Amino acid sequence: INRRMMQFHLKQIQRIVLLCCCITFFTFALIPQQSTRQQQLQQQIQHQAGAGWEIHRAIQRLQSNGRPSSPNTVLSDFPSTTADVVRVLQSWAKDYAGKDEWKSLLNKRNLRHEIEESIVALHHLREWRKSRVSTTTISNTFIAVDACCGKGVFSTLLSYLVPQCGLCYAGLSRIILLDKNEEINWNHIQAANANHTLEKRPFLELWPGTNLHEHDIMVERLLLASAGTASSISMMTEVAKEDDASSIPLAITGIHLCKTLSPTLVGIVNALGKETVPYLCLAPCCLPKTRNHKFPIHLYEGPLQRQARMAVVKAKKETQTEKQQTFAC
């Protein structure tokens, strides 16, 4: 009887073990299929949500306008750059269209117009890099600056073009986006930066609340960015006294700058000097009326000249503050 009972229990245990093995097998076999189906469903929902976004219309127009026979002579002059940009846009449409963090950029109402403006600036930056890499013997590293960047169409395209175009933008270490508006939706910039190391793209560095008209502050901040090693404005003077060859050159681009912003940016570039800023691409939107009014543009200042002028400005401000604080007894 005991032997029969033991055989019965062994058979029961074998059945239980076999059942557990079957459950485990089917579980691990079905879970990947379910997760794959969920991913496919999510991708379908994402593509449906982004199907009507502006980026698709922009790609279609660029593909037709970029042909040599196109009446749009601006883009037909830059077929290589236009083709590279279209490839980037196609990857964005595939991977990002329908995602909330990219909506403010890829579904922008005037996206195509801003892309076309960026193509011209990207072409000239590429040509400058080609000439500089072939002729210079100093370090090829440089920093791109997007002045009054808005949504950052130019900068984001540039970041994604770097791994695609190889030597076209060789040496680009990072991209600075500066704008006075602090309420711009830059979620797409943060999303782009999340994978920049893995995709070997330059980092997009945001400078919100940056006013170009604050000349001295702008010059100091850009000198710090160029120096790289300076960690505070108080260190800027000491860094500026060193050889300019140790600093990283800045390539500044200003697209669609309105009214006095264009001459203001020219003054900043002049003040920084040609060693710090060997490249400037400026595309003004409009210029102010000059009737009975002149707009001063700053010229180049050496470190000691700038330090002396800023000391005078500081002394004047302190004197004005003291006058405002005095009152009759």
Buried (B, 14 or more C-beta within 10 A) or exposed (E): EEEEEEEEEEEEEEEEEEEEEEEEEEEEEEEEEEEEEEEEEEEEEBEEBBEEBBBBEBBEBBBEBBEEEBEBEBBBBBBEBBEBBBBBBBEBBEEBBBBEBBBBBBBBEEBBBBBBBBBBBBBBBBEBBBEBEEEEEEEBEBBBBBBBBBBBBBBBBBBBBBEBBEEBBBBBEBBBBBBBEEEBEBBBBEBBBEEBEEEEBBBBBBBBEBEBEBBBEBBBBBBBBBBBEBEEEEEBBEBBEEEEEEBBBBBBBBBBBEBEBBBBBBBBBBBBBEEBBBBBBBBBBEBEEEEEEEBEBBEEBEBEEBBEEBEEEEEEEEEEEEEEEEEEE
